[in-house]
Structures are given as structure tokens and as C-alpha cells.
Amino acid sequence: MPLIAIDDLSDPRLVDYAHLTDVALKKARGTEHGLYIAESALVLERALRAGHVPRSVLALGNTADEALSVLGHYAAEVPVFVGPGEMLAELTGYILHRGLIASMHRPELPNADTLLAGARRIVIIENVSDPTNVGAIFRSAGAIGADAILVTPRCSDPFYRRAIRVSMGTVLQVPWTRVGDWTTTRALLTRHGFHVAALALTPGAVSLRDFDGTGHERLALLLGAEGEGLTSEALTSSDSVVQIPMKHGIDSLNVAAASAVAMWALSG
């Protein structure tokens, strides 16, 4: 498909990029599961490698060839819209620092039982509302080696643009899915033999230095929301509660930083 020069910002084919919120993209008409935005050639490449299907690409004029190269066999069927930076910023509401963005079809989330079947180390994110933290947790999980991530209903969507950007596309690489209430989730984890270690500041919590993660063949690290921490239901559903030992009167780390420390310590 030839490159399409943008000369009219009201072109209906550009609607995916026209100041739409993540929620609006998720509910996009004519799609099975909604859309998400992938920023940069690197993230687009990771999305394609994960099997995700592009709907279109928006590129600065000097990155059009790179967009076509990354698209590979999709270049023959996926429209690539090209324009100057000022025009694209007016369309999207932000500057395309990385040269291109792509509108991608959201994949169907995997079944939780299927996801956990071969997993040994997983992360559960409960009610973390900041997509920046969600993205950072995914990046740590990808780098340190979590096999899968479970996300609770009130947790920010990992497919939100900011989460994908902060994770450098890792949310497209680390397998994840949403789970339901804690009764159902605890039964799921028990069925697959997981020991659940909650990261929390509670009386009696074991120091991460003293917790033997290698003693559990299957281990789930449970992370709670910024400020509020884990819910009582989450703590009740846990097998162990651990905390990161601190100095200088500091009682906790940002959840994304804490996740990296705990994942490394429990990686086995």
C-alpha cells in the first residue's frame, strides 16, 4: 500500500489518533476487543512479534521508510499516514518524539488457567491505578523473568498508552490477563500450586532477606496499590507476607521500585 500524505485532519481514517482517550480506543467501534496505541518503531516491532495486528500507522515524513520496514508483510495492506511534525501534533495532541505511532488491534486476553499452566514465577498486581507504575512493573517483570502477570479488575489497563510507553513495549511481551474476585483468584492459584507472597508492611511480615523463595516451586508475588497497599481480601488470600528491609527511617518504596527488588530477590 502506498504512503498516504495527510492533507486533511478531519479524514475519518485518522480518527484513531485524534485526541482519543485510552478508554475510547478500548471501546472503538468496528473492533472485536478495541484498540491501543504503540509508540515508536521498537514498540511496534515488539507488538508484531507478539502476534498483534496493526490497523494503521502514523509517521513523520522522515520515518516512513522505517515504518514500512518494521511492518514487513503488513506493509502491503496497512495504511501508513505521513505528515509533518506540527500537523501530527495538532492531530494527536502530543509530539511524536519517536517518529511514529501505530493503531493496534487489542488481542483477546488469554485464559488464566492456560496462562499459569507452565509458569513458575508470576506477579499479581492489585488495584495499581497509575499506568506509569503498571508499565514499570511490567518492564521489571520482563527483565528479571516473571513468567506471567495477573491484573485485578480495578488495576489500570496495561494497554494504556503510558503503560506501554514506560514499559518499552514489555506489556506486549510478558503474558498477562485479568482475574476476578479474590475467592476465584485464590482458587485459581491453589489449583496451580502457587505459594502467594504478599509484599506489605504488616506486623509480623518476614524480611525479604529471610524469606526463602527457592523453597517454593511455584511462587506468586502480590503487589498492592500506591498509598492504600493491599486489600484485606488480598492479604487473607496470601500464604506469606514479606517486606523489604529499609534504612534511615524510610518505610517503603514506590510500588514499581519495590517490585523490581522483590522480583530479583525471589527469582530463584
RAFENSUL-V385296 format. One record per run of one state. SS is the DSSP state (~ for helix, > for strand, _ for the rest). FROM is the first residue (numbers start at 1). TO is the last residue. Records with the same first field share a line. If there is no record, write none. Layout:
# RAFENSUL-V385296
SS: FROM-TO + FROM-TO
This chain:
# RAFENSUL-V385296
_: 1-3 + 6-11 + 18-21 + 27-34 + 40-40 + 50-53 + 77-78 + 84-84 + 93-99 + 106-111 + 117-120 + 126-130 + 145-147 + 152-160 + 167-169 + 173-175 + 179-181 + 192-194 + 200-205 + 208-212 + 216-218 + 224-224 + 226-228 + 230-231 + 237-239 + 244-254 + 267-268
>: 4-5 + 35-39 + 54-60 + 79-83 + 100-105 + 121-125 + 148-151 + 176-178 + 195-199 + 206-207 + 219-223 + 225-225 + 229-229 + 240-243
~: 12-17 + 22-26 + 41-49 + 61-76 + 85-92 + 112-116 + 131-144 + 161-166 + 170-172 + 182-191 + 213-215 + 232-236 + 255-266
